[in-house]
């Protein structure tokens, strides 16, 4: 099986921010992608991988949230593969 860096297609990112009962802000970053074996391209499946679950430094501002997402995506070396992101809100 290949690593997320090695998948041939693009990756979409979702993220969800919330505050704990202790008032600490957290962010989960998840990658979503289509996977298939090279010799069976029509036998694909949608997969996901949680890339990060981390405390946000500061509040849930756009700048702080973006900084965490960019850091997590960069750690995995997949910046060039990310084509979209969706925030989950309640």
One Martini backbone bead per residue (centre of mass of N, CA, C, O) as a GRO file, in nm:
protein
   90
    1UNK     BB    1   0.099   0.035   0.019
    2UNK     BB    2   0.056   0.363  -0.002
    3UNK     BB    3   0.113   0.672   0.058
    4UNK     BB    4  -0.022   0.982   0.054
    5UNK     BB    5   0.214   1.096  -0.127
    6UNK     BB    6   0.169   0.854  -0.362
    7UNK     BB    7  -0.077   0.939  -0.472
    8UNK     BB    8  -0.199   1.030  -0.793
    9UNK     BB    9  -0.396   1.227  -0.683
   10UNK     BB   10  -0.611   1.414  -0.520
   11UNK     BB   11  -0.687   1.635  -0.233
   12UNK     BB   12  -0.907   1.664   0.035
   13UNK     BB   13  -1.010   1.896   0.294
   14UNK     BB   14  -1.099   1.868   0.633
   15UNK     BB   15  -1.237   2.070   0.909
   16UNK     BB   16  -1.247   2.086   1.281
   17UNK     BB   17  -1.366   2.312   1.526
   18UNK     BB   18  -1.315   2.340   1.888
   19UNK     BB   19  -1.420   2.357   2.234
   20UNK     BB   20  -1.348   2.283   2.531
   21UNK     BB   21  -1.443   2.281   2.859
   22UNK     BB   22  -1.150   2.440   2.907
   23UNK     BB   23  -1.120   2.643   2.649
   24UNK     BB   24  -0.981   2.471   2.423
   25UNK     BB   25  -0.857   2.483   2.105
   26UNK     BB   26  -0.943   2.269   1.822
   27UNK     BB   27  -0.803   2.060   1.543
   28UNK     BB   28  -0.918   1.878   1.259
   29UNK     BB   29  -0.743   1.696   0.996
   30UNK     BB   30  -0.868   1.574   0.675
   31UNK     BB   31  -0.816   1.332   0.428
   32UNK     BB   32  -0.939   1.296   0.085
   33UNK     BB   33  -0.946   0.998  -0.132
   34UNK     BB   34  -0.862   0.811  -0.416
   35UNK     BB   35  -0.834   0.450  -0.443
   36UNK     BB   36  -0.611   0.238  -0.643
   37UNK     BB   37  -0.493   0.001  -0.816
   38UNK     BB   38  -0.299   0.005  -1.091
   39UNK     BB   39  -0.444  -0.271  -1.218
   40UNK     BB   40  -0.742  -0.130  -1.087
   41UNK     BB   41  -0.892   0.160  -1.168
   42UNK     BB   42  -1.211   0.064  -1.133
   43UNK     BB   43  -1.124  -0.019  -0.824
   44UNK     BB   44  -1.244   0.205  -0.614
   45UNK     BB   45  -1.188   0.419  -0.314
   46UNK     BB   46  -1.286   0.598  -0.049
   47UNK     BB   47  -1.063   0.789   0.154
   48UNK     BB   48  -0.924   0.841   0.489
   49UNK     BB   49  -0.713   1.081   0.686
   50UNK     BB   50  -0.587   1.167   0.981
   51UNK     BB   51  -0.349   1.429   1.022
   52UNK     BB   52  -0.485   1.609   1.262
   53UNK     BB   53  -0.478   1.677   1.631
   54UNK     BB   54  -0.497   2.008   1.756
   55UNK     BB   55  -0.397   2.277   1.913
   56UNK     BB   56  -0.479   2.605   1.917
   57UNK     BB   57  -0.322   2.905   1.886
   58UNK     BB   58  -0.561   3.054   2.031
   59UNK     BB   59  -0.810   3.099   1.826
   60UNK     BB   60  -1.062   3.049   1.556
   61UNK     BB   61  -0.928   3.192   1.350
   62UNK     BB   62  -0.837   3.201   1.028
   63UNK     BB   63  -0.531   3.225   1.076
   64UNK     BB   64  -0.497   2.991   1.281
   65UNK     BB   65  -0.626   2.770   1.112
   66UNK     BB   66  -0.443   2.794   0.861
   67UNK     BB   67  -0.175   2.737   1.006
   68UNK     BB   68  -0.241   2.446   1.084
   69UNK     BB   69  -0.309   2.330   0.809
   70UNK     BB   70  -0.040   2.397   0.668
   71UNK     BB   71   0.140   2.239   0.861
   72UNK     BB   72   0.015   1.958   0.821
   73UNK     BB   73   0.039   1.938   0.511
   74UNK     BB   74   0.348   1.984   0.507
   75UNK     BB   75   0.432   1.732   0.676
   76UNK     BB   76   0.315   1.540   0.430
   77UNK     BB   77   0.375   1.660   0.137
   78UNK     BB   78   0.065   1.777  -0.005
   79UNK     BB   79   0.019   2.063  -0.126
   80UNK     BB   80   0.005   1.986  -0.444
   81UNK     BB   81  -0.275   1.802  -0.392
   82UNK     BB   82  -0.450   2.025  -0.292
   83UNK     BB   83  -0.804   2.130  -0.396
   84UNK     BB   84  -0.963   2.134  -0.111
   85UNK     BB   85  -1.201   2.272   0.137
   86UNK     BB   86  -1.384   2.186   0.446
   87UNK     BB   87  -1.605   2.297   0.682
   88UNK     BB   88  -1.726   2.198   0.994
   89UNK     BB   89  -2.061   2.262   1.106
   90UNK     BB   90  -2.326   2.305   1.360
   0.00000   0.00000   0.00000
